Amino acid sequence: MTAEILKIEEALESIRPFLQKDGGDVAFISYEKKIVTLKLLGACSTCSISHLTMKAGVEESIKKLLPEVLSVVAVE
């Protein structure tokens, strides 16, 4: 596992309790060309404001630990 992926996983672990409290979760899929791909799980996958969670919560947490990340995207 690369240092970048370890930082992404660390960021996800820091926000995971908040997602799980609402019945959701997030899974790391890939990190390529400075873009992080994730999959929203549980309640997060069907939530109408999941795009806000991705930008304001998940992306912000990841960029705090890994500033070179350009974007965080979710896949179905």
MARRONU-266039 format. One record per atom (N, C-alpha, C, CB): residue in three letters; atom name; x, y, z. Coordinates in steps of 0.02 Angstrom, whole numbers. Glycine has a CB too. Example, Ala and Ser with C-alpha at 12.3 -4.5 7.8 and 13.67 -1.06 7.14 Angstrom:
BEGIN
{res:ALA atom:N X:660 Y:-284 Z:390}
{res:ALA atom:CA X:615 Y:-225 Z:390}
{res:ALA atom:C X:660 Y:-165 Z:390}
{res:ALA atom:CB X:565 Y:-224 Z:452}
{res:SER atom:N X:642 Y:-112 Z:354}
{res:SER atom:CA X:684 Y:-53 Z:357}
{res:SER atom:C X:645 Y:2 Z:394}
{res:SER atom:CB X:704 Y:-30 Z:286}
END
This chain:
BEGIN
{res:MET atom:N X:43 Y:-59 Z:0}
{res:MET atom:CA X:0 Y:0 Z:0}
{res:MET atom:C X:45 Y:62 Z:0}
{res:MET atom:CB X:-49 Y:0 Z:62}
{res:THR atom:N X:29 Y:110 Z:-43}
{res:THR atom:CA X:70 Y:170 Z:-48}
{res:THR atom:C X:55 Y:218 Z:10}
{res:THR atom:CB X:58 Y:206 Z:-115}
{res:ALA atom:N X:100 Y:266 Z:20}
{res:ALA atom:CA X:91 Y:316 Z:73}
{res:ALA atom:C X:28 Y:356 Z:61}
{res:ALA atom:CB X:152 Y:363 Z:76}
{res:GLU atom:N X:12 Y:370 Z:-3}
{res:GLU atom:CA X:-48 Y:408 Z:-19}
{res:GLU atom:C X:-111 Y:370 Z:1}
{res:GLU atom:CB X:-51 Y:424 Z:-94}
{res:ILE atom:N X:-113 Y:306 Z:-14}
{res:ILE atom:CA X:-171 Y:266 Z:2}
{res:ILE atom:C X:-178 Y:259 Z:78}
{res:ILE atom:CB X:-166 Y:195 Z:-30}
{res:LEU atom:N X:-123 Y:254 Z:114}
{res:LEU atom:CA X:-126 Y:252 Z:187}
{res:LEU atom:C X:-156 Y:316 Z:215}
{res:LEU atom:CB X:-55 Y:240 Z:217}
{res:LYS atom:N X:-138 Y:373 Z:185}
{res:LYS atom:CA X:-167 Y:437 Z:208}
{res:LYS atom:C X:-241 Y:441 Z:192}
{res:LYS atom:CB X:-130 Y:496 Z:175}
{res:ILE atom:N X:-261 Y:415 Z:134}
{res:ILE atom:CA X:-332 Y:414 Z:116}
{res:ILE atom:C X:-371 Y:371 Z:165}
{res:ILE atom:CB X:-342 Y:388 Z:43}
{res:GLU atom:N X:-344 Y:312 Z:180}
{res:GLU atom:CA X:-376 Y:267 Z:228}
{res:GLU atom:C X:-381 Y:299 Z:297}
{res:GLU atom:CB X:-338 Y:200 Z:233}
{res:GLU atom:N X:-328 Y:335 Z:317}
{res:GLU atom:CA X:-329 Y:370 Z:381}
{res:GLU atom:C X:-384 Y:423 Z:383}
{res:GLU atom:CB X:-260 Y:403 Z:394}
{res:ALA atom:N X:-392 Y:460 Z:329}
{res:ALA atom:CA X:-445 Y:510 Z:325}
{res:ALA atom:C X:-513 Y:478 Z:328}
{res:ALA atom:CB X:-438 Y:551 Z:261}
{res:LEU atom:N X:-522 Y:422 Z:293}
{res:LEU atom:CA X:-586 Y:387 Z:294}
{res:LEU atom:C X:-602 Y:361 Z:363}
{res:LEU atom:CB X:-586 Y:330 Z:243}
{res:GLU atom:N X:-552 Y:336 Z:398}
{res:GLU atom:CA X:-563 Y:311 Z:466}
{res:GLU atom:C X:-585 Y:367 Z:513}
{res:GLU atom:CB X:-499 Y:278 Z:493}
{res:SER atom:N X:-561 Y:428 Z:500}
{res:SER atom:CA X:-579 Y:484 Z:544}
{res:SER atom:C X:-651 Y:506 Z:535}
{res:SER atom:CB X:-533 Y:543 Z:530}
{res:ILE atom:N X:-680 Y:495 Z:476}
{res:ILE atom:CA X:-749 Y:516 Z:465}
{res:ILE atom:C X:-799 Y:458 Z:466}
{res:ILE atom:CB X:-755 Y:552 Z:398}
{res:ARG atom:N X:-773 Y:398 Z:463}
{res:ARG atom:CA X:-816 Y:338 Z:462}
{res:ARG atom:C X:-866 Y:336 Z:520}
{res:ARG atom:CB X:-773 Y:276 Z:463}
{res:PRO atom:N X:-847 Y:353 Z:582}
{res:PRO atom:CA X:-896 Y:350 Z:637}
{res:PRO atom:C X:-958 Y:395 Z:625}
{res:PRO atom:CB X:-863 Y:370 Z:702}
{res:PHE atom:N X:-948 Y:452 Z:593}
{res:PHE atom:CA X:-1004 Y:497 Z:579}
{res:PHE atom:C X:-1050 Y:467 Z:526}
{res:PHE atom:CB X:-978 Y:566 Z:556}
{res:LEU atom:N X:-1021 Y:435 Z:476}
{res:LEU atom:CA X:-1062 Y:403 Z:425}
{res:LEU atom:C X:-1100 Y:343 Z:454}
{res:LEU atom:CB X:-1018 Y:380 Z:366}
{res:GLN atom:N X:-1065 Y:304 Z:494}
{res:GLN atom:CA X:-1095 Y:243 Z:523}
{res:GLN atom:C X:-1151 Y:261 Z:572}
{res:GLN atom:CB X:-1042 Y:201 Z:557}
{res:LYS atom:N X:-1144 Y:318 Z:605}
{res:LYS atom:CA X:-1196 Y:339 Z:652}
{res:LYS atom:C X:-1264 Y:348 Z:617}
{res:LYS atom:CB X:-1176 Y:405 Z:687}
{res:ASP atom:N X:-1261 Y:367 Z:553}
{res:ASP atom:CA X:-1322 Y:376 Z:513}
{res:ASP atom:C X:-1338 Y:316 Z:470}
{res:ASP atom:CB X:-1315 Y:438 Z:470}
{res:GLY atom:N X:-1304 Y:260 Z:483}
{res:GLY atom:CA X:-1320 Y:198 Z:446}
{res:GLY atom:C X:-1283 Y:191 Z:381}
{res:GLY atom:CB X:-1392 Y:194 Z:433}
{res:GLY atom:N X:-1231 Y:230 Z:370}
{res:GLY atom:CA X:-1194 Y:226 Z:307}
{res:GLY atom:C X:-1121 Y:208 Z:318}
{res:GLY atom:CB X:-1198 Y:291 Z:271}
{res:ASP atom:N X:-1084 Y:210 Z:265}
{res:ASP atom:CA X:-1012 Y:197 Z:267}
{res:ASP atom:C X:-983 Y:214 Z:199}
{res:ASP atom:CB X:-997 Y:122 Z:286}
{res:VAL atom:N X:-918 Y:208 Z:193}
{res:VAL atom:CA X:-884 Y:224 Z:131}
{res:VAL atom:C X:-827 Y:173 Z:121}
{res:VAL atom:CB X:-857 Y:297 Z:131}
{res:ALA atom:N X:-816 Y:153 Z:59}
{res:ALA atom:CA X:-763 Y:105 Z:43}
{res:ALA atom:C X:-716 Y:137 Z:-8}
{res:ALA atom:CB X:-792 Y:38 Z:15}
{res:PHE atom:N X:-651 Y:129 Z:3}
{res:PHE atom:CA X:-601 Y:153 Z:-43}
{res:PHE atom:C X:-599 Y:107 Z:-104}
{res:PHE atom:CB X:-531 Y:158 Z:-9}
{res:ILE atom:N X:-599 Y:136 Z:-164}
{res:ILE atom:CA X:-595 Y:96 Z:-225}
{res:ILE atom:C X:-527 Y:105 Z:-259}
{res:ILE atom:CB X:-651 Y:117 Z:-274}
{res:SER atom:N X:-508 Y:168 Z:-272}
{res:SER atom:CA X:-443 Y:178 Z:-306}
{res:SER atom:C X:-418 Y:250 Z:-297}
{res:SER atom:CB X:-450 Y:161 Z:-380}
{res:TYR atom:N X:-354 Y:257 Z:-313}
{res:TYR atom:CA X:-322 Y:323 Z:-315}
{res:TYR atom:C X:-279 Y:325 Z:-376}
{res:TYR atom:CB X:-281 Y:338 Z:-249}
{res:GLU atom:N X:-301 Y:361 Z:-428}
{res:GLU atom:CA X:-265 Y:365 Z:-491}
{res:GLU atom:C X:-268 Y:437 Z:-516}
{res:GLU atom:CB X:-295 Y:316 Z:-543}
{res:LYS atom:N X:-210 Y:461 Z:-540}
{res:LYS atom:CA X:-205 Y:528 Z:-569}
{res:LYS atom:C X:-232 Y:581 Z:-521}
{res:LYS atom:CB X:-242 Y:531 Z:-636}
{res:LYS atom:N X:-217 Y:572 Z:-457}
{res:LYS atom:CA X:-237 Y:619 Z:-404}
{res:LYS atom:C X:-312 Y:624 Z:-393}
{res:LYS atom:CB X:-210 Y:687 Z:-420}
{res:ILE atom:N X:-349 Y:572 Z:-415}
{res:ILE atom:CA X:-421 Y:569 Z:-405}
{res:ILE atom:C X:-437 Y:507 Z:-362}
{res:ILE atom:CB X:-459 Y:566 Z:-473}
{res:VAL atom:N X:-473 Y:519 Z:-307}
{res:VAL atom:CA X:-492 Y:465 Z:-262}
{res:VAL atom:C X:-562 Y:442 Z:-282}
{res:VAL atom:CB X:-490 Y:489 Z:-188}
{res:THR atom:N X:-570 Y:377 Z:-290}
{res:THR atom:CA X:-635 Y:348 Z:-306}
{res:THR atom:C X:-658 Y:307 Z:-245}
{res:THR atom:CB X:-632 Y:304 Z:-370}
{res:LEU atom:N X:-719 Y:321 Z:-225}
{res:LEU atom:CA X:-748 Y:288 Z:-166}
{res:LEU atom:C X:-817 Y:260 Z:-185}
{res:LEU atom:CB X:-754 Y:337 Z:-107}
{res:LYS atom:N X:-841 Y:216 Z:-142}
{res:LYS atom:CA X:-910 Y:191 Z:-150}
{res:LYS atom:C X:-946 Y:205 Z:-84}
{res:LYS atom:CB X:-911 Y:115 Z:-167}
{res:LEU atom:N X:-1003 Y:238 Z:-90}
{res:LEU atom:CA X:-1044 Y:251 Z:-31}
{res:LEU atom:C X:-1086 Y:189 Z:-17}
{res:LEU atom:CB X:-1090 Y:313 Z:-42}
{res:LEU atom:N X:-1089 Y:171 Z:46}
{res:LEU atom:CA X:-1123 Y:109 Z:67}
{res:LEU atom:C X:-1181 Y:124 Z:114}
{res:LEU atom:CB X:-1073 Y:61 Z:100}
{res:GLY atom:N X:-1226 Y:76 Z:120}
{res:GLY atom:CA X:-1281 Y:82 Z:167}
{res:GLY atom:C X:-1325 Y:142 Z:152}
{res:GLY atom:CB X:-1256 Y:85 Z:238}
{res:ALA atom:N X:-1344 Y:178 Z:205}
{res:ALA atom:CA X:-1388 Y:235 Z:198}
{res:ALA atom:C X:-1357 Y:290 Z:154}
{res:ALA atom:CB X:-1406 Y:264 Z:266}
{res:CYS atom:N X:-1291 Y:294 Z:153}
{res:CYS atom:CA X:-1257 Y:345 Z:113}
{res:CYS atom:C X:-1269 Y:336 Z:38}
{res:CYS atom:CB X:-1182 Y:345 Z:127}
{res:SER atom:N X:-1279 Y:274 Z:17}
{res:SER atom:CA X:-1287 Y:260 Z:-55}
{res:SER atom:C X:-1354 Y:285 Z:-82}
{res:SER atom:CB X:-1281 Y:186 Z:-68}
{res:THR atom:N X:-1403 Y:295 Z:-39}
{res:THR atom:CA X:-1468 Y:317 Z:-62}
{res:THR atom:C X:-1488 Y:386 Z:-35}
{res:THR atom:CB X:-1521 Y:267 Z:-43}
{res:CYS atom:N X:-1444 Y:416 Z:3}
{res:CYS atom:CA X:-1459 Y:480 Z:35}
{res:CYS atom:C X:-1462 Y:536 Z:-17}
{res:CYS atom:CB X:-1406 Y:497 Z:89}
{res:SER atom:N X:-1512 Y:579 Z:-10}
{res:SER atom:CA X:-1521 Y:634 Z:-58}
{res:SER atom:C X:-1468 Y:689 Z:-52}
{res:SER atom:CB X:-1589 Y:664 Z:-50}
{res:ILE atom:N X:-1433 Y:691 Z:4}
{res:ILE atom:CA X:-1380 Y:742 Z:12}
{res:ILE atom:C X:-1311 Y:710 Z:14}
{res:ILE atom:CB X:-1393 Y:783 Z:75}
{res:SER atom:N X:-1303 Y:651 Z:-14}
{res:SER atom:CA X:-1238 Y:617 Z:-13}
{res:SER atom:C X:-1185 Y:658 Z:-49}
{res:SER atom:CB X:-1244 Y:548 Z:-44}
{res:HIS atom:N X:-1204 Y:697 Z:-100}
{res:HIS atom:CA X:-1155 Y:739 Z:-135}
{res:HIS atom:C X:-1124 Y:790 Z:-88}
{res:HIS atom:CB X:-1188 Y:774 Z:-196}
{res:LEU atom:N X:-1164 Y:815 Z:-41}
{res:LEU atom:CA X:-1138 Y:863 Z:9}
{res:LEU atom:C X:-1091 Y:827 Z:57}
{res:LEU atom:CB X:-1196 Y:897 Z:47}
{res:THR atom:N X:-1109 Y:767 Z:77}
{res:THR atom:CA X:-1066 Y:727 Z:121}
{res:THR atom:C X:-999 Y:715 Z:87}
{res:THR atom:CB X:-1100 Y:660 Z:140}
{res:MET atom:N X:-1001 Y:699 Z:22}
{res:MET atom:CA X:-939 Y:686 Z:-15}
{res:MET atom:C X:-894 Y:747 Z:-17}
{res:MET atom:CB X:-955 Y:663 Z:-86}
{res:LYS atom:N X:-922 Y:805 Z:-32}
{res:LYS atom:CA X:-882 Y:866 Z:-39}
{res:LYS atom:C X:-863 Y:896 Z:28}
{res:LYS atom:CB X:-920 Y:918 Z:-80}
{res:ALA atom:N X:-911 Y:906 Z:71}
{res:ALA atom:CA X:-898 Y:942 Z:134}
{res:ALA atom:C X:-866 Y:897 Z:186}
{res:ALA atom:CB X:-963 Y:970 Z:161}
{res:GLY atom:N X:-878 Y:833 Z:184}
{res:GLY atom:CA X:-851 Y:789 Z:235}
{res:GLY atom:C X:-792 Y:748 Z:211}
{res:GLY atom:CB X:-904 Y:743 Z:260}
{res:VAL atom:N X:-805 Y:704 Z:164}
{res:VAL atom:CA X:-755 Y:656 Z:142}
{res:VAL atom:C X:-698 Y:690 Z:105}
{res:VAL atom:CB X:-788 Y:603 Z:97}
{res:GLU atom:N X:-713 Y:730 Z:54}
{res:GLU atom:CA X:-661 Y:762 Z:14}
{res:GLU atom:C X:-618 Y:809 Z:57}
{res:GLU atom:CB X:-692 Y:801 Z:-45}
{res:GLU atom:N X:-651 Y:846 Z:99}
{res:GLU atom:CA X:-614 Y:893 Z:143}
{res:GLU atom:C X:-566 Y:855 Z:189}
{res:GLU atom:CB X:-663 Y:935 Z:185}
{res:SER atom:N X:-589 Y:800 Z:217}
{res:SER atom:CA X:-546 Y:760 Z:262}
{res:SER atom:C X:-486 Y:731 Z:225}
{res:SER atom:CB X:-587 Y:703 Z:293}
{res:ILE atom:N X:-498 Y:707 Z:165}
{res:ILE atom:CA X:-443 Y:678 Z:126}
{res:ILE atom:C X:-393 Y:731 Z:105}
{res:ILE atom:CB X:-471 Y:642 Z:63}
{res:LYS atom:N X:-418 Y:788 Z:81}
{res:LYS atom:CA X:-373 Y:842 Z:58}
{res:LYS atom:C X:-333 Y:872 Z:116}
{res:LYS atom:CB X:-413 Y:896 Z:24}
{res:LYS atom:N X:-359 Y:868 Z:176}
{res:LYS atom:CA X:-323 Y:893 Z:234}
{res:LYS atom:C X:-259 Y:852 Z:245}
{res:LYS atom:CB X:-367 Y:890 Z:297}
{res:LEU atom:N X:-263 Y:786 Z:234}
{res:LEU atom:CA X:-205 Y:742 Z:243}
{res:LEU atom:C X:-165 Y:734 Z:179}
{res:LEU atom:CB X:-228 Y:675 Z:267}
{res:LEU atom:N X:-197 Y:744 Z:122}
{res:LEU atom:CA X:-164 Y:733 Z:57}
{res:LEU atom:C X:-184 Y:790 Z:9}
{res:LEU atom:CB X:-184 Y:664 Z:27}
{res:PRO atom:N X:-153 Y:849 Z:18}
{res:PRO atom:CA X:-174 Y:909 Z:-20}
{res:PRO atom:C X:-169 Y:902 Z:-96}
{res:PRO atom:CB X:-132 Y:967 Z:1}
{res:GLU atom:N X:-128 Y:856 Z:-121}
{res:GLU atom:CA X:-121 Y:850 Z:-194}
{res:GLU atom:C X:-182 Y:817 Z:-228}
{res:GLU atom:CB X:-60 Y:810 Z:-210}
{res:VAL atom:N X:-229 Y:791 Z:-189}
{res:VAL atom:CA X:-289 Y:762 Z:-218}
{res:VAL atom:C X:-329 Y:816 Z:-255}
{res:VAL atom:CB X:-332 Y:728 Z:-164}
{res:LEU atom:N X:-347 Y:803 Z:-317}
{res:LEU atom:CA X:-385 Y:850 Z:-357}
{res:LEU atom:C X:-460 Y:843 Z:-345}
{res:LEU atom:CB X:-371 Y:841 Z:-430}
{res:SER atom:N X:-482 Y:781 Z:-335}
{res:SER atom:CA X:-554 Y:769 Z:-330}
{res:SER atom:C X:-568 Y:703 Z:-296}
{res:SER atom:CB X:-586 Y:771 Z:-399}
{res:VAL atom:N X:-627 Y:698 Z:-267}
{res:VAL atom:CA X:-651 Y:636 Z:-237}
{res:VAL atom:C X:-718 Y:621 Z:-270}
{res:VAL atom:CB X:-657 Y:640 Z:-158}
{res:VAL atom:N X:-724 Y:563 Z:-300}
{res:VAL atom:CA X:-786 Y:545 Z:-336}
{res:VAL atom:C X:-813 Y:480 Z:-308}
{res:VAL atom:CB X:-773 Y:538 Z:-412}
{res:ALA atom:N X:-879 Y:472 Z:-315}
{res:ALA atom:CA X:-912 Y:411 Z:-292}
{res:ALA atom:C X:-936 Y:371 Z:-352}
{res:ALA atom:CB X:-971 Y:428 Z:-245}
{res:VAL atom:N X:-932 Y:306 Z:-348}
{res:VAL atom:CA X:-957 Y:262 Z:-400}
{res:VAL atom:C X:-1016 Y:223 Z:-371}
{res:VAL atom:CB X:-902 Y:214 Z:-426}
{res:GLU atom:N X:-1058 Y:200 Z:-415}
{res:GLU atom:CA X:-1116 Y:159 Z:-395}
{res:GLU atom:C X:-1095 Y:91 Z:-374}
{res:GLU atom:CB X:-1167 Y:154 Z:-451}
END
